[in-house]
Amino acid sequence: MAKYLVIVESPAKVKTIKKFLGSNYDVQASNGHVRDLPKSQMGIDTENDFELKYITIRGKGELLTKLRKAAKKADKIYLATDPDREGEAISWHLTQALKVDDEKMQRITFNEITKTAVKSSIKQARRLNMNLVEAQQARRVLDRLVGYSISPLLWVKVKRGLSAGRVQSVALRIIGDREDEINSFIPEEYWDLEGEFQVEGEKKPLIAKFYGTKKKVQIQNKEQMDEILSELGQCSYEVAEVKKGERHKNAPLPFTTSTLQQEAAKTLNFSTQKTMRLAQQLYEGIDIKGNGTVGVITYLRTDSTRISEEADKAAREYIDSEYGKEYVAAVPKTSGSKQKIQDAHEAIRPTDITRTPLSLKESLSRDQYRLYQLIWKRFTASRMSSAKYETTSVKISAGKYYFTVAASRIVFQGFQSVYSQEEDVKKKENVLAKSLTKGMPLKLLKLQPEQHFTQPPAHYTEASLVKTLEELGIGRPSTYAPTITTIIKRRYISKENKNLYMTELGEVVNNIMKQAFPSIVDVNFTATMEGLLDCVEAGTVQWKTVVRNFYPDLKKDVEIAEKELEQVKIEDEVTDVICEECGRNMVIKYGPHGRFLACPGFPECRNTKPYYEKIGVPCPICGKDVVLKKTKKGRKYYGCEANPECEFMSWQKPSKEKCPNCGSYMVEKGNKLVCSNETCGFVKKIQEKEPIKA
């Protein structure tokens, strides 16, 4: 009979940990929280100093009975929930629900699911950290007070099913403020000028950018450009200065939750939710051929870039043996940012650096492999030396004006032999002719002016929103993904081509929140509240003190809003699609699987049909509208709205333009238009610039 009971959160960990600990240990899972505040009511007695009413979560009764039986038989119980506030709170709820002697229960945590880490955690068992529990409880209570006070108001004033949240409302406001910036943006004109020069003895021309006089000159309009071109037409050109130097590019820090979400979005096109789901699988354990189930990355919710001494040593030894001593970083780089409360955790890294992505490829799904590869490469690179570049900068004189050109050549790859970020891959380094010397005359081939207009700020993507939330101190590693998922699910924002856009419904909710609850959606107030929760965790502030100070203002704002806010009606979007059954114009509705068309005559007329977004391009075959569709597996494609009568379909977005060579339709690929007829091969940049000859 097992002497010890270990309770983990996820069933996926049970088999792995049981294998590590042996027959004396019974390992069971709580499946997350076992107790919570009730869904049907607030569960917080605001009249009685915020006493909380916890109940067993529906469906967990049978599981708790099983855990209680196992707990009674065990000599000692180890609570091995996740190593964060939420995990500490789940362990505390288990101590309340299991009804056994507190002395039998101890808390263990491990940052990775490996034999060494799990066995070591048993030796370092401790009492529950009630500061952590109370920090989680404070967050839960604050979120519940906001949600259960404001959401019913939105139901009355707008429509049922809406919700307001302490962090989600701030995230919505941040997106709304960016949309306002974009809508109010007035573009300003500016010009660039490039010169193309012939270097004696070189076949390839030298292309340099106009700099100005001794100070940089911003060319703001065509008149200014014409005046400069007129002066340059009278000038002779020569090399005024050649400077050589060396530049170092430092290795990146290993991943935190936020930086992993951002990089996975940029390089793998993963949503924050998908990244966290895959990382959870890699953390909980992968069935590796010949090794059984093993956790291959460390804990995925962390603010820290710190690495344990053992992992750092192992990484350096691996790099030394695989790449050479010169590739090992002299001193591990650390973040200069302020220390955060979750610095108790390590950065996200592989549990064993010798377990290369290629060695695990057969054991991982495609997406698991891609994410593991990203984590492995980033961690390995973080322990490697800087990349070194030889730089050359050249100044070309033309009367009182100067042109400049810079180039760099990599002389030592360092960490870039393992890991290159997206901007490094896109960036092409110039290579300058070695024959350039000071005083050398140059022949001007042509001057190429180009008009530009300043661009509005970019729409938020999931990655840039996570970065902003982190920089502003809003939310914590565990909250970024659920916050974004919630506001998309509630249809407050829509996601198109990675960009996040505010919907009409989102605008209404955001305006109500700004008008009636300015402190809730105030960025600084929310960041301060996060700081207070950290103080609760550190044991310097009582959780009830935070709630007592917060609630009276919220209650007052809700009472005023109930009296003063006007009712808002969100109209369904009317389309030009006619209902075949009753002749009305159909409207766009939202269901569990997204948008669909419905007859506004419901319930008399119940006609519905799929909704397809038009892209403003006529079908190359029949002339009707091309619409965006999805396959059964969710892959996007473009097809004719008249399908199945018309069979047109394309994986790439078609353009209105026809190929000038063969007349076929063109498709968009990046910043180019490509002929759909593969035998033609015509390619055109979407924005071509016309050169002006000197």
Long-range contacts (C-beta under 8 A, 24 or more apart in sequence): 1-73, 2-26, 2-73, 2-74, 3-74, 3-75, 3-76, 4-74, 4-75, 4-76, 4-77, 4-78, 5-70, 5-71, 5-73, 5-74, 5-76, 5-77, 5-78, 6-77, 6-78, 6-80, 6-108, 7-67, 7-77, 7-78, 7-79, 7-80, 7-81, 7-91, 7-94, 8-80, 8-81, 9-81, 9-82, 9-87, 9-90, 10-280, 10-284, 12-281, 12-284, 12-285, 13-113, 13-284, 13-285, 15-285, 15-293, 16-113, 16-284, 16-285, 16-292, 16-293, 16-294, 16-295, 17-80, 17-113, 17-118, 19-292, 19-293, 20-114, 20-115, 20-118, 20-119, 21-118, 21-119, 21-122, 26-70, 26-74, 28-66, 28-67, 28-70, 30-63, 30-67, 30-81, 30-90, 30-94, 31-60, 31-63, 32-90, 33-57, 33-89, 33-90, 33-93, 34-60, 34-63, 34-64, 34-90, 34-93, 34-94, 34-97, 35-60, 35-93, 35-96, 35-97, 37-140, 37-144, 42-144, 42-145, 42-148, 43-144, 44-141, 44-144, 44-145, 46-145, 46-551, 46-555, 49-544, 49-548, 50-141, 50-544, 50-547, 50-548, 50-551, 52-137, 52-141, 54-93, 54-96, 56-97, 64-97, 64-98, 67-94, 67-97, 67-98, 68-97, 68-98, 68-99, 68-100, 71-98, 71-100, 71-104, 72-100, 74-104, 75-104, 76-104, 76-105, 76-106, 77-104, 77-105, 77-106, 78-105, 78-106, 78-107, 78-108, 78-122, 78-125, 79-105, 79-106, 79-107, 79-108, 79-128, 80-108, 80-109, 80-110, 80-121, 82-109, 82-299, 82-301, 83-109, 83-110, 83-111, 83-299, 83-344, 83-345, 84-132, 84-299, 84-301, 84-342, 84-345, 84-478, 85-132, 85-133, 85-135, 85-136, 85-139, 85-537, 86-136, 86-478, 88-128, 88-129, 88-132, 88-133, 88-136, 89-132, 89-133, 89-136, 89-137, 89-140, 91-128, 92-128, 92-130, 92-133, 95-128, 111-298, 111-299, 111-345, 111-346, 112-283, 112-295, 112-297, 112-298, 112-299, 112-351, 113-283, 113-284, 113-285, 113-294, 113-295, 113-351, 114-294, 114-295, 114-351, 114-352, 117-351, 131-536, 131-537, 131-538, 131-539, 132-537, 134-536, 134-537, 134-542, 134-543, 135-533, 135-534, 135-536, 135-537, 135-543, 137-543, 138-532, 138-533, 138-536, 138-543, 138-546, 138-547, 139-533, 141-543, 141-547, 142-166, 142-529, 142-546, 142-547, 142-550, 143-167, 145-547, 145-550, 145-551, 145-554, 146-520, 146-554, 149-554, 149-555, 149-558, 150-513, 150-517, 150-520, 150-558, 153-516, 153-558, 153-561, 153-562, 153-565, 154-509, 154-512, 156-562, 156-567, 157-512, 157-565, 157-566, 157-567, 157-568, 158-505, 158-508, 158-509, 158-512, 158-567, 158-568, 158-570, 159-570, 162-490, 162-505, 162-509, 163-486, 163-490, 164-509, 164-513, 164-517, 164-520, 165-483, 165-486, 166-520, 166-526, 166-529, 167-474, 167-475, 167-479, 167-483, 167-526, 168-483, 168-486, 168-487, 169-509, 169-510, 169-513, 169-517, 169-520, 169-521, 170-474, 170-520, 170-521, 170-522, 170-523, 170-526, 171-465, 171-469, 171-474, 171-475, 171-483, 171-484, 171-487, 172-487, 172-492, 172-493, 172-502, 172-506, 172-509, 172-510, 172-513, 172-521, 173-510, 173-513, 173-514, 173-521, 173-523, 174-460, 174-465, 174-468, 174-469, 174-472, 174-523, 175-460, 175-465, 175-487, 175-493, 175-500, 175-502, 175-506, 176-502, 176-506, 176-507, 176-510, 178-457, 178-459, 178-460, 179-459, 179-501, 179-502, 181-456, 181-457, 182-456, 182-457, 182-459, 185-456, 185-457, 187-453, 187-454, 187-455, 187-456, 188-220, 188-453, 188-454, 189-220, 189-221, 189-451, 189-452, 189-453, 190-218, 190-219, 190-220, 190-452, 190-453, 190-454, 191-219, 191-220, 191-221, 191-222, 191-224, 191-225, 191-449, 191-450, 191-451, 191-452, 192-219, 192-449, 192-450, 192-452, 193-219, 193-225, 193-228, 193-229, 193-447, 193-448, 193-449, 193-450, 194-447, 194-448, 194-450, 195-232, 195-237, 195-396, 195-398, 195-403, 195-444, 195-446, 195-447, 195-448, 196-444, 196-445, 196-446, 196-447, 196-448, 197-237, 197-396, 197-442, 197-443, 197-444, 197-445, 198-442, 198-443, 198-444, 198-445, 199-433, 199-435, 199-436, 199-440, 199-442, 200-435, 200-440, 200-441, 200-443, 201-435, 202-433, 202-435, 204-433, 205-445, 206-405, 206-432, 206-433, 206-436, 206-442, 207-405, 208-394, 208-396, 208-403, 208-404, 208-405, 209-403, 209-404, 209-405, 210-401, 210-403, 211-395, 211-401, 211-402, 211-403, 211-404, 212-401, 212-402, 213-400, 213-401, 213-402, 214-402, 222-451, 225-449, 228-401, 229-447, 229-449, 229-692, 231-399, 231-400, 231-401, 232-398, 232-399, 232-401, 232-444, 232-447, 233-694, 234-399, 235-398, 235-399, 235-401, 236-398, 236-441, 237-396, 237-397, 237-398, 237-403, 237-441, 237-442, 237-443, 237-444, 238-396, 238-397, 238-439, 238-440, 238-441, 238-442, 239-394, 239-395, 239-396, 239-397, 239-436, 239-437, 239-438, 239-439, 239-440, 239-442, 240-395, 240-396, 240-397, 240-402, 240-438, 241-393, 241-394, 241-395, 241-438, 242-392, 242-393, 242-394, 242-436, 242-437, 242-438, 243-392, 243-393, 243-394, 244-390, 244-391, 244-392, 245-390, 245-391, 245-392, 245-393, 246-388, 246-389, 246-390, 246-391, 246-411, 247-388, 247-389, 247-391, 247-408, 248-386, 248-387, 248-388, 248-389, 249-386, 249-387, 249-389, 249-414, 249-416, 250-333, 250-386, 251-329, 251-333, 251-381, 251-382, 251-383, 251-384, 251-385, 251-386, 251-414, 251-415, 251-419, 252-378, 252-381, 252-382, 252-415, 252-419, 252-421, 253-305, 253-333, 253-334, 253-335, 253-347, 253-382, 254-305, 254-307, 254-347, 254-348, 254-349, 254-378, 254-379, 254-382, 255-347, 255-348, 255-349, 255-375, 255-378, 255-379, 256-302, 256-303, 256-304, 256-305, 256-347, 256-348, 256-477, 257-300, 257-301, 257-302, 257-303, 257-348, 257-477, 257-478, 257-480, 258-303, 258-466, 258-467, 258-470, 258-477, 258-480, 260-300, 260-348, 260-374, 260-375, 261-462, 261-463, 261-466, 261-480, 261-481, 262-463, 262-464, 262-466, 262-467, 263-374, 263-378, 263-421, 263-463, 264-371, 264-374, 265-461, 265-462, 265-463, 265-466, 265-498, 266-422, 266-463, 267-374, 267-421, 267-422, 268-367, 268-370, 268-371, 268-374, 269-498, 270-367, 270-371, 271-462, 271-484, 272-462, 272-463, 272-466, 272-480, 272-481, 272-484, 272-485, 273-481, 273-482, 273-484, 273-485, 274-367, 275-371, 275-481, 276-300, 276-481, 278-367, 278-368, 278-371, 279-348, 279-371, 279-375, 281-368, 282-368, 282-371, 282-372, 282-375, 286-360, 286-363, 286-364, 286-368, 287-363, 288-360, 288-363, 289-362, 289-363, 294-351, 295-351, 296-350, 296-351, 296-352, 296-355, 296-360, 296-372, 297-348, 297-349, 297-350, 297-351, 297-372, 297-375, 298-345, 298-346, 298-347, 298-348, 298-349, 298-350, 298-351, 299-345, 299-346, 299-348, 300-348, 301-342, 301-345, 301-476, 301-477, 301-478, 302-342, 302-345, 302-346, 302-347, 302-348, 302-477, 303-340, 303-341, 303-342, 303-343, 303-345, 303-476, 303-477, 304-340, 304-342, 304-343, 304-344, 304-345, 304-346, 304-347, 305-334, 305-335, 305-347, 306-334, 306-343, 306-345, 306-346, 306-347, 307-332, 307-346, 307-347, 307-349, 307-379, 307-382, 307-383, 308-346, 311-346, 311-349, 311-353, 312-383, 314-352, 314-353, 314-354, 315-353, 315-379, 315-380, 315-383, 316-383, 318-353, 318-354, 318-380, 319-380, 319-383, 319-384, 323-384, 323-417, 323-418, 326-385, 326-412, 327-384, 327-385, 327-414, 327-415, 327-417, 328-383, 328-384, 328-385, 329-382, 329-383, 329-384, 329-385, 329-386, 329-415, 330-385, 332-382, 332-383, 333-382, 340-534, 341-534, 341-537, 341-538, 342-476, 342-477, 347-379, 347-382, 348-375, 348-379, 349-375, 349-379, 350-375, 350-376, 350-379, 353-379, 353-380, 377-418, 377-419, 378-419, 380-418, 380-419, 381-415, 381-416, 381-418, 381-419, 382-415, 384-414, 384-415, 384-417, 384-418, 385-412, 385-414, 385-415, 386-414, 386-415, 387-412, 387-413, 387-414, 387-415, 387-416, 388-412, 388-414, 389-429, 392-432, 394-432, 394-436, 396-442, 405-430, 405-432, 406-430, 407-431, 407-432, 444-694, 445-694, 446-691, 446-692, 446-693, 446-694, 447-692, 447-693, 447-694, 448-689, 448-691, 448-692, 449-692, 450-689, 458-499, 459-499, 459-500, 459-501, 460-499, 460-500, 461-498, 461-499, 461-500, 462-495, 462-498, 462-500, 465-500, 472-523, 472-527, 473-527, 473-530, 473-531, 474-523, 474-526, 474-527, 474-530, 475-530, 476-530, 491-590, 504-570, 505-570, 508-568, 508-570, 512-561, 512-565, 512-568, 515-565, 516-557, 516-560, 516-561, 516-564, 516-565, 517-554, 517-557, 517-561, 519-553, 519-557, 520-554, 520-557, 572-600, 574-600, 575-611, 577-609, 579-605, 579-607, 580-607, 581-605, 581-607, 582-607, 612-641, 614-641, 615-653, 615-654, 616-656, 617-653, 617-654, 617-655, 617-656, 618-656, 619-646, 619-648, 620-648, 620-654, 620-664, 620-665, 621-646, 621-647, 621-648, 622-646, 622-648, 626-654, 650-676, 652-676
